[in-house]
């Protein structure tokens, strides 16, 4: 006899962030500094409270410079290719390192058929200013090209 699998819905405010019937939800936080990593983990912890019973939340944190050192090996080495949600926590004034962009592009292409979501978390209080940042511009373009859900927070 097969058991019923409940659909798990995660939301940010009124927007549905992700829906899955899987028993595991993988989150990668890619960050540039400790302050932004802390802010991202507060966001992830808030989402964790919205996951239904029986769903495991796996968190992985990777600093940009580590991602740059590992290059394409980051997926295999850390198992982050299976991330259902990627949170990019970065200063809005600077662009992402090339290696991080390449990893995000690779991750996004892998998730086109099965769905995923990407959140840009900026330290800027003024979201209008943050939307014009190089980071959000790159992420918006990337997610639009591969039709992955994008949220700026």
WOLIN-V630676 format. One record per pair of residues at least 24 apart in sequence whose C-alpha atoms are under 6 Angstrom apart, sorted by the first residue. I is the first residue (numbers start at 0). J is the second residue. Records with the same first field share a line. If there is no record, write none. Layout:
I: J / J
This chain:
22: 54
23: 54 / 55
24: 56
25: 57 / 82 / 83
26: 58 / 82 / 84 / 85
27: 58 / 59 / 60 / 82 / 85
28: 60 / 85 / 86
29: 61 / 62 / 87
30: 62 / 63 / 87 / 88 / 89
31: 62 / 63 / 89
35: 88
67: 98
83: 115
84: 115 / 116 / 117
85: 117
86: 117 / 118 / 119
87: 119 / 120
88: 120
89: 121
90: 121 / 122
91: 121 / 129 / 132
94: 133 / 134
116: 147 / 148 / 149
117: 149
118: 149 / 150 / 151
119: 151
120: 152
